[in-house]
Amino acid sequence: MMILLIIFILSIIHLALYYLNAKGKMNIPDYIVFVILFLANFFILPRYFYRVPSETEVLCGNPIIAITFVFWLLSSITTVIII
């Protein structure tokens, strides 16, 4: 649920940046906003949701794959749709 909240907040930020660009208050090209958020969805944000394993716990990669896949799929789709 927390992942979806972060994706929703990023979508709001994304829309706000496009709105501010359209009003002329910021001079950041739209493609730079898109590329920064798209790369953040792929490489930066999923790592904040990885579980820190304890020393006695066997680390399974399935939760990491699932978290990364959710960010890649949902965030990328919402980023492309917002354009």
C-alpha positions, 0 to 999 in steps of 0.5 A: 500500500505504501508503494502505491501511495508513493506512486500517487504522490509522484504522479501529483508532483509530475502533474504539478511540474507540468502545470508550472511549466505550462504557466511559465513559472518554471523553464524546465523542458517537459522531456527533462522532467519526464526523463528524471522521473522515469529514471527515478522510478527505475533506479532510485525509488525501488531501493527505498522499499527493500527490506533490510535482512537480519544476519541470521535470515536467509535473503530471498530475492522474490520481494526485491523482484516484486517491489522493483517490478511494481515500480517499473510497471505502475510508475512507468505507465503512470509517467507515460500516461501523464505526458 
